Structure formats: C-alpha cells, structure tokens
Amino acid sequence: MNAATGAPQPSAPSGHNPSVRSLAPDLARGLMLMLIAAANVSWFLWGRESSETGVHLTDGSILDRVAQFVMIVTVDGRIYPLFAFLFGYGMVQFVRSRLGRDEPYPEVRRMLRRRHWTMLLLIGPLHAALLFMGDIVAAYGLVALILVGIFFDRQERTLWICVWILVGLWALNAVFSIMGGVGMALFSPDLIPLMSKGMPDIQGMTVGQENYLWSIVGRLGMWAMGGLTQGIISAVPITILLGWIAARRGILDNPAAHKPLLQRVALFGIAIGWLGGLPSALTHVGVLTVPSWTFTGLDTIAGAAGAVGYVALFGLLAAHWQSAPPAPIRWVAAVGKRSLTFYLWQSLIFAPLFSAWGFGVGGTVGTAGALGIAMLVWLASVPIAVLLERRGARGPAEAVLRRITYGRVGTSGMNAGAQYPNGRPEAPPPYPPPGAEQLQGAHPNVDHPQTERIPGPEQDR
C-alpha cells in the first residue's frame, strides 16, 4: 500500500527485468510510421477529382478502388490517434527519465513545455511550409500544451472522466450527423451534390502547384485554416489521455504482464475501428449517397478505438519477441526510436517526388501505385535507422528537439542514464511525483496525483 494515499502500490511483474528496455513502444512507433506513410500519400495525388472522404481519388482501376476502400476502413482516421497515443505515452516516459536523474519536477515540466513549444512554433510550421500541409507535429504540440497544463498531474480517475466526456460529445456528434445526413439523403437529395461545389482544390493549391514558392503560400494557408487545429477537433486529446493512463500503468513497458488486457483491447478496438469505417468507405464508392460529413463523428470514435486496438496488437507482438527479437523486428524498432526523424523523412521524399514543382508523379499515379511507393519509402528508412542504431546515434530531428529541450544539460549519448550502472535506476521514480499539484500552485482541495511507483523503463526521448 502507498503510505501517503492508501492506494495499492503496483510492483514489477514477475520475470520483468527493469534494466531491459521494452521493445513495445519502439516497435509500435516503427509500425505506426508504415501506416502513416500509407495515410499521407493520398494527399500528394493531384490533377484529378477527389472525394471529400479522405481526399481519395474518385477514379482509377479496380485495384485503386479496392485500395481506397481498404484504406478508409483500416487506416484513415485511425493512425493520427495512434500517433497521439504513443506521443502521450512518451510524455510520461520523458518525465520519468528526468525524475530518475534527480532533476526537480518544476524544471522537468519546463523542459516538457519547451519541447511542445518547439513542436508548435518551429518544427511544425517549417514542415508545413516546406513540405506537407498536413503536418501534425504543431497540432500535437498545441494539444499537449493545453492538456499538460490542465491534466498532467491529475489522478487517473480524473483522466478517465475527461476521456468519457470527450467520447460522449463525439457520440452525440455522431448521432446528430448521421440523422442529418440520412435526413438530407431521404428528403433533399438534390442538395448533396451542391454541397461539394465551391470547395477549394486543396491539392491543386499545394502539390499541384508548379511554382514552389506559390506552393509554400498554399501549404501555409491550408495548414493555418485546418492543419494547426486538427489535433483539437479530433480524437487526438482522447488518445493522448489514454496514452498517459497506459504509461502510468507501464502497459507497454512490460506487455507480457498485460496480455489478457491487450488481447481484449486489440480484438474489440480493431473490430470497432474497422466496422466504424465501413459507412464512409461505402459512401466513397457510391453505395451510400449521403453528405460527406454524415459519418464524421462515427469516424472519430471508431478511429480512437481502432488506434488503441492497433497499439494493443503491437504490444502483443512485442511481448512475443521481447526476449529474443529477430533482426527485422529490431530494425523496425530502430525506426521507431527515431519516429520524428522518419515522419519528416517521408515528407522529404513524397513532396519533390509527387508534387508538380518536382517530378510530378502525383499527377499520374493511382492510389495503389502511390501506396506501393509509400511502402518503399518506409522500407528505405529501415537501413538508415539500423545504421544510426549501430552508431548509437539519435535521429537528426530528435537531436535538435533534445538540444532545445535540455540546452546543455544531458545531451550526450544515445542511451540516457549514464550515471546508472545499467543505464537506468533500479526502480522507476514516482510519477506523478508527490506534491506535483502543489508545485504547480494548485488549490489544496483539488484532487492530488497518485504517488505510487509504476514499473517501466526510464526511457529518455
């Protein structure tokens, strides 16, 4: 029992060695980047009519149409919440890492804020301006600044309440959107094609622009209009909060100890995610004739469920290979350790390859061909990651973000915790630390954080 709170204090599961870095978070991030490449590549196709359902092309071969259907059901709207879950999980790992080095908690929170401000004001805007209007780095930085400031030190019960409130709001949105869309299809079907008229040609103003300087204007305009706030009006806050909860419990730090939970979450989460994507896929291929916004709320809820289901599946895979991972699994995990670098790497290849100001491939290739190219780009990141891993080097983007976050403190070496004989302390430090809300100046009657030690490796990102 925790003497301060009376709460049960979890201990490390049997057979778990805290000095061994868990494979699960890095493997999940590496596989996530493969899915992100598939999700993003459709935004680089231009010069042809596209639907309002995931910006997929409305024409193409049978193979293209099948690829679009599968993407809408299994990938679109599911991968950005997956990224958000792992982003939230990494926040807790970051804080634990710094507390494990005996750094004062207020200073750790300042580091966290510097990291998120850097994402919002530097990395995200540059990525959007130079390469990809759909940047999510800045959006996640903005959401993190808001959520961390309000909820980071709260009890798990408070986080769950917030999650269910957000799910409830999106459920209401789903109900009203479906009712409105179906009602329009039944009573005013002539209005449906008129709603798409006057919509901006997003691809034409960005990837379809032959002048690179004008394409910057188009990308920044589209990003400012929707890309910057996409993290707020989405499932991203829900899955970031769930990532915090999972990290406090150390679920991905030792997935073998949580197999029954992971199996249930993978089964039900993926099933809900895929079933929830079917209506939008059927709308895209013309089986359902309803407005494009009809299933927005449903897609958001299903996307969050599918994202968490994917995380659970990746955790089960990691649990299977943790003791003796084969070389390909280690390679994918090496990509995941450098997830920011290889997220940007994809845009660095996609933008000049597909855009009209570059090689212009996006003006002719179909969905299936673009997905094939996306997989090749992801595969090309693997040997680069392996080379960096063998040299003990971080990715360039991680190195920049780390330097800005820490300054001159603790910036050397790939594996953090050099002051410990095995690279990390014997047991994780308490998180949230005792009295965290008092350090933040919270009212003493506000619920205070749990102070028990939660098992998990001290992963410094």
N, C-alpha and C positions, 0 to 999 in steps of 0.2 A: 504493500500500500504506500502511496505517496503521503508522507507525513504532513505536508503543507496543505494538501487539498482533500485527502482522504480517498483519492481516486486510485484504482488499481494501477500499479506500475508495470508496464509490459517488459518482459525480458527477452533477450535474444533467443530465437528459436533453437531447438536442439539441432546440432550439426552445423550451425551457421558460424562461419569464421568472419568476424568483423574486419579483419585485415585484408580480406579478399574483396576486390572491387566487384560489385554486382554487374553482371552482363546486361541485365534487363533494360535500364534506361538508355544505354548507348545503342543497343540493338534496336530498340523501339524507335529511336531518333533516326537511325540509318534506314530502316524500312519506311519510316514516315517520309523521308526525303524522296524515295522512289515514287510514292503516291503523290507527293506534291508536284513532282515533275509531270506526272500524268494529268493532274488537276490544272496546272498552269498553262500547259502547252496550247490548249484550245483558244486562249486569249491572244495567241500570236498568229491566228489564222484570219485572213482579211480578203477583201475584194469580192466576197460573195455574201449572200443573205444569211444571216444567222438568227436563231430564235432568241427569245427572251428567257429561255430556260437554260441557264448555264452557258450562254453565248455559244452554244454548239451550232455548227453549220446546219442548214436545213436541207442541204442536198448531199450528194455523194453516192458511193456504191453501197451495195447491201452490207459489205463488211464495215464501211464507215458508219452506217446507221446502227448496226449491232454494237459497234464500239461506243457510239454516243449513248445508246440505251444503257449499256453496262456501266458506263462512267457516271451517268446521272443516278443510277440506283446505288452504286457501291463507293463512289469517290467524291463526287461533287457535294459540297456542304458537309462532308464528314472529316476531311483532312485538316482544315484550318482549326476546328475544335480539338482535333488530335494534337496538333502543334501546340495549342493553348494549354492542354492538359499537361504535356511534358514541359512546357515553359513554366507553368505553375509549380510542377514537381521540382524543377531545377532551382526555383527561388528558395525553397526550404533547404535543399542541399547546399546552396550557396551560403545561407545564413549559418547552418550547422558547421560548415567548413571554417568560417571565420571565427565562430564562437569556440571551435576546437583549437584555435590558435590564441585563445585568451584575449581576443580583442573585445573592447567594450561594446555592448549591444547598441548604444546610440550611434557609434561610429559605423557599425555594420549596417544599420539602417540607412545612414548617409551614403554608404557605398552602393546599397541597393538603389537608392534614388538616383545617384549619378549614373548608374548603369541604365536605368529606364529613361532618364532624360537624354542620354546619348542615343539610345534607340529612336526616341521620338524626334529629336532635333538634328541629328547628324546622319546616322546610318539609313534610316527610313527615307528621309527626303532625297538623299543622294541616290539611293536605289531607284526611287520613283522617277526622279528627273532624268537619270542617265539610261535606265534600262527597262523598268517594268512598272506600269501604272498601278498594278495590283499589289504593290508592296504591303506586307503585313507586319514588318518589323516596327514601324512607327505606331501602327494601330495597337499592337500588343504593348508597346511602351506606354501609350496613353492609358490603356485599360489598367495596366499594372500600377501606374502612379495613383490612380483612383482607388483601386481595390486594396492595395497595400496600405495606403494611408488610412483606410477605414476599418479593414477587417483582418489584417495580417496577424495581429496578436490576440484575436478573439478565440473563445472556446470553440471546439468542434461543433457543439450544438448550435452556436450562432451561425457558423458557416453553412450547416445543413439547412437552417431556416431560410437563409438567403437563397440557397440553391433552389429550394422548393418554391419560394415566392417567384423567382425568375421562371422556373418551369411552368408554374401556374399561369403567369402572364402570357407566356408564349402559347400555352394550351388554349387560352381564351382567344388569342390572336388567330390560332389555327381554326378554331370553331367558326369565328365570325368571317374569316377569309373564305373558308370553304362554303359557308352559307351564301355569302355574297357572290362568289364566283359561279356556284351552281345556279343561284337565282338568276344571274345575268344570262347564263347559257340557256336557261329554260324560257325566260320571258323577254329578253332583249338580246338575242344572239347577234343581231346586226351591229351592235356596239363593240363586239370583241375585236374584229379586225381594225376598227377605227382607233382603238386604244394604243396600238403599236405605231401608228403614224405620228410623225413628228419626233420620234425618239432619236437621240443623237447617234451617229455612226461612230461608236467608240473605237473600234479597230481602225476605221478609216482615218481618224484624227491622230492615232498613235502609231501602231505598227504599219499601217498602210500609207503613212506619210513618207514621201521620198526625200524631203529635206530634214536632215537630222535635227537641226536647231528648231524647226517648227514642231517636230515630234516631241521635243522636250516641253514645249508650251502645251501641247495636247496632253501629254502624260501628267504634267503637274496639275493641269486643270481637272482632269478626270480624277486624279488622286485626291485633290483637295475637296472635290464635290462628294466623294463617297469612300475612297480608299482609306482616308485617315480615320473615319468614324466607323468603318466596317466592324471593328472589334467590339464596339459598344452595342450596336444594333445587330446582334448575332448571338450564337451560343458560346462565344468566347468567354464571357465572365463566368458562365456556369461551369465550364470545364477547367478554367483556372482554379476556381474554388475547390472543385473535386480533386484537382492535382495537389493542392495544399493538403487536403484531408488524407489522400493516399500517401503523400510523403511523410506526414506526421506519423502514420502507422507503419511506415517502412515497407509498403507492399511490393514495390519494385526493387527495393534493396535486398529483399530475400523472398522472391516469388515462390520458391519451393514450399515455404511455410504457409502460403496463402492459396494453394492450388484450388481447393473447393470454391472459394470466393471468386477466383479468377475464371474458373470454368463456368460458373453461373453467369458472371458478367459478360464473358465472351459470347456465350450462347444467346442470351436474351438481348444483349446490346446490339450485336451484329444483326440478329433477326429483326429487331425493331428498326434499326438503321436502314436495312435493305427494303423491308416492307413499306416503310415510310417514304422511300424514294420512288416506289413504283408509280404513284399517281403523276408525279412530274415527268417521269420517263414516258408514260403513256400519252401525256399531253404533248410532249416534244414530237413523238412520232405520229401524232394526229388521231390517235384512238379516242382521246378525250378532247372535246372542243370547249375549253373554258379559258378565262383570262389567265395570263402568265403568273399573276400574283395569288392565284387561288390556293396554292399549297405552300406558300411561304412559311407560315407558322408551323405547319406539319414538318416541312423540311428542316426547320431549325431544331425542333425537338428530336426528330429522328436522327439528325446529324450529330447531336450531342450524344445520344445513345450509341450510335454506331462508332463514334470516336472512342468512347470509353470501352466499347467492346473490342475494338482493334488493339487498344493498349493492353487489355487483359490477355488477348491472344498472343501478342508479342511477349508479354510476361511469361506465359506458359512455355513458349518456345525457348526463352532464355533459361527458365528453370530446368528444362530438359537438357540443355547443353552447358549449364554453368560449370560443372566440374571439369569437363574436357571438351570445350567448343572446337569444332572443326575449323580449318583455316578460313573457309568462306564466311562463316559466322563472325570470326574475329575481324575479318576485313570490313564487313558491314558495320560492326560496332565501331571500328576506327572512323568510318564516315560519320557515324552518329556523334562521336566525341567532338566533331568539328561541324556541327549542324548549321551554324550560322554561315560559315565559310561556304559550304556546299549548297546552301539555299541560294546564296548570291551567285555562286558559280553557275547554277542553272540559267539564271537570267543573263549572265555574261555570255553564254553560248547561244541561248534562244534569241536574244534581241538582234544581234547582227545577222544571224542565220535566217530568221524568218521575216524580218522587217523589210519594207520596201526600200529604206535607206541603206540596207545591207545587201544580202544575197537574194532577198525576196522570195525565199522558199515558201513562206506562209501564204503567198498569193495563189499557189497552185496545188500544194499538197493537201490530201484529205485527212480526216480525223484519224483513221487507222495508221496512215503513214506518219502523221505527226506524233502519235503515241509511240510508234516504233523508234522514232528519233529521240523522243524524251527518255525512253529506256536506255538507249545508247549513251546519252549524256550522263544519266545517273551511273551507268556502269563505268564510264570514263573517270568518274570521281573516285572509284574504289582504289585503283593503283596509286593515285595521288595521296589518298588518305593513308594507305599502307606505308608509303614512303615516309610520310610525316610521322607516323607511329613508330617506325623503326628508328627514326632520328630523335624521338622524344620531343617533337615539336608540336606546338599548337597550330591551328589554322590561322591564317593572317587576320581574318575578321575577329576571331576570338582574342588574338594577341592585342589588337587595337582596343577592343572593348575592355579587356582586362586592364590595360595600361591606364585608360581613362578612369576606370572604376577605382583602381587601387593607388594610382600615382606611382610612387617609387617603392611602395610597401608591398612585399610579397609577390613580385612579378617574375621571379626566376624559376625556371624548371617547368616541365610539363606536369609532373606529378606533385601535387601540393602536399604540404605537411612534412617538409623535410626534417623538422625538428623531432619527429617521432621515428623510432627505430624502424617501424614497419610502414611508414608513410601516413599514418593516421593514429589518433589516440586510441587507447584500449576500448573506450566506450564513447558513444556519441554524447555531446553536451546536451543539456536540456534545451528543447525548443518547443514553444516559445520560452525564453528564459524567465526565471522568477522575477516578478515585478515589472514585466515588459510594459504593461499599460501605464504603470506609474512613471516609467522612463519617458513615455510619450505624453505625460501630462493628463492622462485620462481621469475622469471622475472616479473616486474610490468606490462608488456604488455600481459602476459598470462591471459586467462580468469579466473576471480576470482569466488569463490564459492558463492552460494546463502546464504543469512544470515537470511532468514525468519524462524520463529518458526514453526515447523512441529508437529502436535499433535501426541502423543504417550506416553505410559507409560515409566517410567525410569527403564528399566529392566536391572539389573546388573547381568551379567553372569561371 
